[in-house]
Amino acid sequence: MSTDFMTYIGTYTRRDSEGVYVYKLDGSTGSLEYRGKATGIENPSFLTLAPGNRNLYVVSEIDEFEGQATGTVTAYSVSAATGELDYLNSQLTIGTVPCHVQVNSAGGFLLLANYGSGSVASFPIQADGRLGEAVSFIQHGGSSINPSRQKGPHAHSINLDSSNRFAFAPDLGTDRVMSYRFDADTGQLEPNDPPFVTVNPGAGPRHFDFHPNGQYAYVINELDSTITAFVYDNDQGALDTIQTVSTLPEGFNEETTCADIHVSPDGRFVYGSNRGHNSIARFAVSETTGRLTPIGHTLTQGATPRNFAIDPTGNFLLAANQDSDTIVTFRIDSDSGDLVPTGNVADVPMPVCIRFASAS
């Protein structure tokens, strides 16, 4: 029996978008049915659901709010019956251009990354789902070799491991994946030992995902269109680099950057998005080593696939084509990892982020 999912879509409000859009994903066909939207929020780009799907948290990717150099993060309650969103409250992110957010597995704290100013922070989640003021803040420092993109730090995501003891923040501006200890009782973030792992100079690490077995992790590098694979020591919260592989087909030399990365729920495949080549790069994962073998590319049938998502069953991949205002559904071949177009295309203005919740 297939499972339907409420689907929450973050957007940029620079053109026709009005906020966060709500759709229902048909678990049999992969089609998306419009259900509503939450308006009144500027550039609600990245979002995440709390455990139990009772609340949704959304960053406003801006560099100024009411005269202050900061973005905001907003809490919504989620209707279990309809998926409808109701505004609860907002907090300042203490940094500019927040671009990524995650809630810990116990649901007590929210972690976010500020791209513009290059920092990470954590916020308490109250019993009613509202956000309290930040309890932890860490400013990144440093730079790297790209003169236009790496003059300073740019934290691009923050990602907890399965134990929720360690958090990792790829910093595009410094070519480092920062490592933090996370205290689930207080919400405090503290530098781990070692405090970071480096990627190739000029790579620009962006998004990050763990393998379901917890032994491997992967970061997609925006600027040089590569993926770096790591072995993960979950006792120490340490990453050990084992491989870096291109996301592009051989011979492609036009302008392009990477954006998002996800491991399939069964752990057999890794997918990464190329903006410019406008494709999802596909890789097979070695069960014994975690290394990646390229197995092909699937065009996303649109422009600038900034984000994509795999539904929790592993049946469908939804590609968010930011600059052609579409979300295209592909069926995942569980044997080969191939992405097969379903013919389902949803018109969504400037889609940036997709998240799923089980539909009632």
N, C-alpha and C positions, 0 to 999 in steps of 0.2 A: 504494500500500500504506500503510495507516495505521500510526502509531507509538504504542505504549503507553508510559505514563509512570508511574514510581513517584511517588507524591504524598505529601509530608510536610506535616503539619498541626499548627501550633502552637495552643495553647489556653490558656484561663485555668482553673486548677484550683480555682476557688471553688465549683463545684457538683459535678457528677459526673465531670468530666474527671480522668484519671489521668496525663496528660503529653503527649508527642508521639505522634501517630497516623500510621500508615503505611497507605496505600491504593494500589491500582493503578488507573490511569485507562485505560479501554478507548478506544483511539484511533479506533475505528469508531463506537461508540455514545455515548461520554461517560459511561458508567456507572463507578462507583467500587466496587472490591472490597476489603474490609478485609484487611490483611496482618499487622498487629501494632501494637505501641506500645512506647515507651520511658517507663518510669515513674520515680518518685523525684525529680522536678524540679518545683519550684513555679512556677506561672505561666510556662510556656515559650512565651511569646507570639509572638515573632518569630524567624525562623530563616532560614538561608541555606546553600547548598551551595557547597563549594569547587570549583574547576575539575576536571573529570574525575569529579565526584560521588563522590569517595572519602571525603569527610568532611562532616558536617553540624555547623553551629554554631548554638547556641540561647541567647538571652538569657533570664534568669529575671527577670521584671518585678516586682521587689520593692524595698522601700525599706530593708530591714535584713537583714543576714546575720551570724549569730553575734555579735550585739551591735554590729556596725559599720554605719554609714550607707552602704550600698552594695548594688548588685545583683550578679549573677554572670553569666558567660557560659560555656557548657559545650561541649566538643568531643566528637563521636561519630565513630566509624568506621562506614562504610556497607558492608554486604555487597553485592558486585556481583551475586551470584546471587539473593539474596532481598530486598534492600533493608533488611534488619534492621540496627538501630542498636546499637552497643556503646559504652559510656561510656569516654572516654579521660581527660579531666581538666576542671577548671574554674578560672577566674580571677575575681578581684574586678574590677568594672567602674569602681571609683573614683568612682562617682556613683550616685544613686538612680534607681530605676524605669527601667532600660534598656529601650528600646522598638524598636530597629532595629539591624540589623547587615548588613555586606556584606564579602565577601572580594575583594581585588584580583585582576585577571585572571591574574597570574603565580602566585597562590596563596600568596604569602609573608606576607601580613598581613591581619588582620581589623580593620575599622573599625566603631565602634558609637556610638550616640547615647544619652545618659542624659536621659530626659525630666524626671524629678523635680527633679534638681539643675541641669539645663541645661548639659551639657558633652558633649564628644566625646573619643574616645580611640582609639588603635590598638595592636594586639597582634601580636607575631611568631607565625607558624605554623611549628612545627618539622617536621622531615622525616617524622615519624610521625603528623602531624596534630594533635599536642597544642599547646596554647596556652602561650606564654610570658607573662611579666608585661608590663604596658603599657610601651611605649617612647615614647608621646606622649600628652599630655593637654592639653586646652584648655577652660578654664571660660568659658562665655558670661556676659555681663552685660547689664543693661538691663531694660526693662519696656515696657508699652504701655497702651492705654486701657481694656481690659476689666478691671473691678475684681476679678472672681472668677477669671479665667483667666490674666491677664497681669501679675501683680504682680512676676514675675521671669522669667528665661529658662527655656525648656522646649524643648531640642533634640529634634525629633521624628523625624528620619531623617538618614542620611548616605549620599551617593550619588556614586560615582565616574563621571567621564566615560569615553568609550570609549578614550581614550589613557591613562587611569589617572594623569594628571598633576595633575588638579584634583578636589577633592571639595566637595560642596555639602550644607549642613546647614540645612534649614528650621527656624527657631526660632519656635514658636507664641507664646511669651511676649513676644517683642520685635518681631514682624512683620518679621523679616529672614530672608533666605536667605543664610547665611554661606558665604563662598568660601575654600577652603584649597588651598594647594599641597601635593601629596603626593609624597614621595620614596619610590619603589618599592624602593630599595636599603636604606634605613634604617627605613622606616615612619613617618618624621616627618611631622607635619602642621604647616603654618605658615600664618598669615593671608596671603591673597592681596592684591593691589592692583588693583582696589578690594576691601576685605574683605567686603563684603556688598552686596546689593540689597534695597530695601524693597518691601513690598507695602502695600496700603491699611491704614490704621490700624484695628485690631480684626479684621483678616482671619484671623489665626492660621494661618500656613503650616504644613503637616503633611507630606505625602508628595510625591515629586518623580519625574519620569521624563523621559528624553531621547527625542527622536525618533530613529528608526534612522539618519537621514542625518546626525546629529550637529550640525545647524544650528539646531535648536529645542529648547526644554525647557519643561516645564510643572510648576507646583506647584498642588496642591489646598489650598484654605484652609478649615480646619475650621470656624471660628467664623462667617464670613459666607457660607458655602456658595457659593464661587466658585472658578474656576480662573484663574490668571494665566499667560499665555503669554510666552515670551522668545525673542529671537534670541540664539544662543550663539556667542561668539567663542572658538573652541577654542585659539587661539594664546595669548590672554591669560587664559583662564578667566573671561570676563566675560559677564554676563547683561544684556540690554537689554530692558526691558518693552515689549511691543507691544499687549497686550490683557488685559482682565479680563472674564470672562463668568460669569453665574450658572449653577449646576448644577440649579436648581429650575424647575419649570413656572411660568408666569406665574400670579399670583394665589395661590400657595401661601404661607401665612403661619403655619403651625404650627411647633412647635419641632422643629428638625432640625439636624444637623451633618454635615460631610463627613468622609471617612476616607481612601480610597485612590484612586490614579490609575494608569492604564497606557495606553501607546500600543500600538496593534496592531502586530504584527511587520512588516506591510507599510507602516506609517506613514500609512495613510489615515484612521484613526479614533483618537479619544481617548475613554476611558471613565473615569467617576468615580463613587464611591459616596456615596449620601445615607443617613444614619442618622436615622430619623424619618419622612422620606418613603419610606424603605426601597426605594430604586431605584438602578439604574445609569443615570446620565446619559450620553447618547451625543452625540458631536460629530464632524463631518467636518473634516479638516485640509486647509488650502490648501497645495498642494505648493510654491507660489512664495513664500508669505509666512509660513506656519506658523500663521496665524490660524485660530480655531475657529468653526464654524457649528453651533449646536444642531440636532440632528436627532431628538430624542425621549428618552423615559425608559422603562425596563423595570423593572417591579416584581420584586423578588428572591424573592418567594414566601416571605418570612420576615421576621424582625425584626432590625434593626440590622446591616446588611451592613458590618461593620468592615473587612473585607479581601476582595479578590477576586483572581483570577489568570487570565491568558490562557495556554493551553498553548503551547509553543514553535512548533507548527505554525500557530497562529492559528485553529484550528478551533473551539475551545471556550473559554468563559468560565465559571469556577466561582466562585459567590458564596458567601461564608462568612457565614451569618446567625447572629451571635453569640448573640442572646437567644432564638432559637427552635431552637438546637442542630441546624442543618442546613447542608449544602452542596448547592446546587442548580446543576445543569449546564445551560448554554445553548449552542446552536450559533450561531456567528457567521456571518451572511450576508456573504460577502466583497465583494459588490457594494454593498449598502446600509448595512452596519454594524449592521443589526438583530440583536437577540438573540432566538433562537427556543428556547423551552423544549423540552428533550429528554424530559422526564418522569422523569429520573434525579435522585433525592434521596438523599443519604447522611446518616444520623443520626450527628452528631459533636458531643460536648458542648462548648459555648462555643468554637467555632472562631475563631481570630484571624488566622492567616497560612497561606498555601498556597504550596508550592514544588514544582517538578517536576524529575525526573531521568529520563533514558531508561531504560526497563525492558529487562533482558536477555532 
